[in-house]
Amino acid sequence: MLFEFFHIRNYVDMSGKRILLFSWILTVSVSLFGQQKKEGINTVGVDTVLYQSVYNLRPVLLKKNKILVNTRLDFPRFYKMYIQQQKKLTKVPSYIVLNEFYFNTYLTYGVSNKINFYTIIPLVDIHHFSPMSIQKGVGLGDAELGGTYQITKSDTGKNILSGELRITFPTGKTTYSMQDYPTGIGSFRFMAAINGLTKLKHCNLWYTAYYEYRTNHNGINAGDETGLFITIQKPFNLSIGNFGIEYGANGYYNFYDSKSGTKIPNTQDYAVNIYAGGWYRYLEKIYIRFGVPYSVFQNNTWFTKYRVLLQLDYLIN
């Protein structure tokens, strides 16, 4: 959904974000050091064992009793924003500051070789500033629970298809005012998706297509959303370690919100994004990923924003 922006420009206290980022980097460093001392082995030449994207897409399920922990930092940066008076996306004025920061934790458990369950716990830190007001949205976002099921897998393992179901709970706050910005959308969301993987000669290609149904909240029917992800990954091994690159495109369409059967203007949202990124794998269990998605077209407007994604994956057992 699109919200009207009225904010006050002011000093942004980034200390909490710096502490969180420092903690994340420290966790990565300690994990790498501890794993190196414990195992002391070289995995150069070993094929990638975890098919995972910086978007946290995963077409291949975990094996039974495996546990995967992901933490991801998400820093959006905006070139354009929605201006209510102009009723369109336009260049962010110099007197407006939009600072947003998201920290998500993903926990996935392999119930069996064909069934995985997962949960997503999001934390949100939003500060919008303009000469009129300060808007803040800090706290828990909308938490999620989901499961995936392996539908089919070819004998060679080169083609895999899985189905996914997910429910999102309205745990984030929905207060919207001159001082408050919501951390959630206030409605339950039910998503169904198909995930596919095809192993090609020189790379791996996978796709995800989804549809998300959204329930009524305070008399407003939140618009459903549908989307598609196309991802290409190429792992490669060097003498200094195991690396990989990934790139792709994705898009979504968020339908209009409605009230009493009438569409609410300016609540439709759609975008086409391209992105590139990569990863470093350490001792088969730890992955450090990064990616930069770029919104090349959104709501009939070109080049609206980009995001910086940093992710740590840790495979247990």
C-alpha positions, -999 to 999 in steps of 0.1 A, spaced: 0 0 0 10 36 -6 9 61 23 9 98 22 42 113 33 43 144 55 76 146 75 100 170 93 137 172 84 158 167 115 189 150 128 186 112 124 198 92 154 215 63 137 232 49 168 207 20 171 213 10 135 251 12 139 249 -10 170 227 -35 152 249 -36 121 281 -39 143 265 -68 162 256 -85 129 292 -81 116 306 -93 150 283 -124 149 296 -132 114 332 -128 124 329 -149 156 310 -176 137 337 -178 110 365 -179 135 349 -205 157 340 -227 127 375 -225 114 391 -236 146 366 -263 151 367 -279 117 398 -267 100 390 -282 66 391 -269 31 359 -272 9 373 -258 -23 359 -279 -52 328 -290 -33 296 -281 -51 271 -257 -36 249 -275 -10 224 -248 -2 203 -232 -29 194 -199 -14 189 -164 -27 195 -130 -10 158 -126 -14 156 -157 9 140 -177 -19 149 -214 -16 136 -239 -42 154 -269 -27 142 -281 7 164 -289 37 170 -325 46 153 -340 76 162 -325 110 183 -298 93 180 -262 107 187 -231 87 190 -197 104 191 -165 82 195 -129 93 191 -102 67 196 -64 68 176 -44 43 185 -7 36 161 9 10 172 42 -6 146 63 -24 149 84 -55 112 91 -57 82 91 -34 45 94 -35 32 130 -31 -5 132 -22 -10 166 -38 4 155 -71 -10 120 -68 20 104 -83 56 93 -76 80 122 -79 116 131 -70 122 132 -33 125 169 -24 157 180 -8 140 190 24 126 155 30 146 126 44 134 90 42 153 66 64 142 30 65 159 -1 80 146 -37 82 161 -66 101 146 -100 94 153 -133 111 143 -166 93 142 -200 110 136 -231 88 133 -267 100 134 -298 79 105 -319 92 113 -345 65 132 -345 32 100 -333 15 85 -310 41 100 -278 57 84 -254 82 97 -218 87 90 -186 106 100 -150 98 104 -124 125 108 -89 112 120 -58 130 113 -23 115 130 11 120 115 39 99 122 76 103 107 101 78 115 138 82 102 170 65 95 206 76 60 196 88 65 166 111 85 136 122 71 102 115 85 71 132 77 34 128 99 13 151 92 -22 164 79 -56 153 66 -60 118 41 -86 106 54 -120 116 50 -150 93 47 -188 94 49 -211 64 57 -244 50 70 -259 18 64 -293 2 86 -310 -25 61 -318 -53 85 -335 -77 122 -341 -82 138 -357 -113 160 -388 -109 191 -367 -118 181 -339 -94 183 -313 -122 146 -304 -120 128 -297 -88 94 -283 -81 80 -274 -47 48 -257 -33 46 -232 -5 19 -219 18 24 -190 42 3 -170 66 13 -135 78 0 -122 111 -9 -85 118 17 -82 146 30 -48 134 14 -16 145 -10 1 121 -12 36 136 -7 63 110 -5 100 119 17 130 117 40 113 142 34 76 137 42 54 107 29 18 105 52 -12 108 25 -36 94 -6 -34 72 -31 -46 98 -45 -76 79 -40 -113 78 -23 -125 45 -24 -159 30 1 -167 3 5 -197 -21 36 -201 -43 52 -225 -67 90 -227 -66 110 -244 -94 147 -252 -100 165 -262 -132 202 -270 -132 217 -259 -165 252 -267 -178 269 -235 -165 243 -221 -140 212 -228 -120 179 -212 -129 149 -210 -106 116 -192 -104 90 -184 -79 54 -174 -87 30 -164 -59 -4 -150 -50 -12 -134 -17 -48 -129 -4 -53 -101 22 -82 -98 46 -103 -69 58 -90 -44 83 -111 -16 99 -136 -18 71 -109 -16 44 -102 -46 21 -64 -46 15 -55 -53 -21 -42 -87 -29 -7 -91 -44 8 -114 -70 44 -116 -83 71 -135 -101 109 -140 -94 134 -152 -119 169 -160 -105 201 -172 -120 230 -184 -99 265 -194 -108 288 -209 -81 326 -210 -86 355 -221 -65 388 -203 -61 419 -211 -41 409 -185 -15 374 -199 -10 339 -207 -25 320 -179 -41 290 -174 -63 271 -147 -82 234 -143 -87 212 -120 -107 177 -118 -120 145 -99 -123 112 -98 -104 80 -80 -104 48 -76 -84 13 -62 -87 -6 -49 -56 -43 -45 -64 -63 -15 -52 -76 -14 -16 -113 -10 -14 -140 0 10 -177 -10 6 -169 -23 -28 -153 9 -40 -117 12 -50 -96 36 -29 -76 59 -52 -38 58 -52 -35 25 -34 -25 4 -64 12 -5 -66 33 -24 -91 70 -25 -99 96 -43 -120 130 -48 -104 164 -61 -115 191 -71 -91 226 -85 -89 246 -100 -59 268 -127 -47 279 -148 -18 309 -163 0 306 -198 15 326 -209 44 330 -246 54 296 -256 38 276 -242 67 280 -205 65 271 -182 37 275 -144 35 253 -129 8 247 -94 -6 224 -80 -33 213 -47 -47 177 -48 -62 169 -17 -83 133 -7 -91 135 3 -127 98 9 -132 72 15 -106 37 30 -109 43 43 -144 76 60 -132 112 51 -140 140 45 -115 123 50 -81 146 33 -55 172 7 -48 179 -15 -18 211 -29 -2 207 -64 12 231 -82 35 224 -117 46 240 -144 68 229 -180 64 240 -206 90 231 -243 84 229 -263 116 234 -301 118 
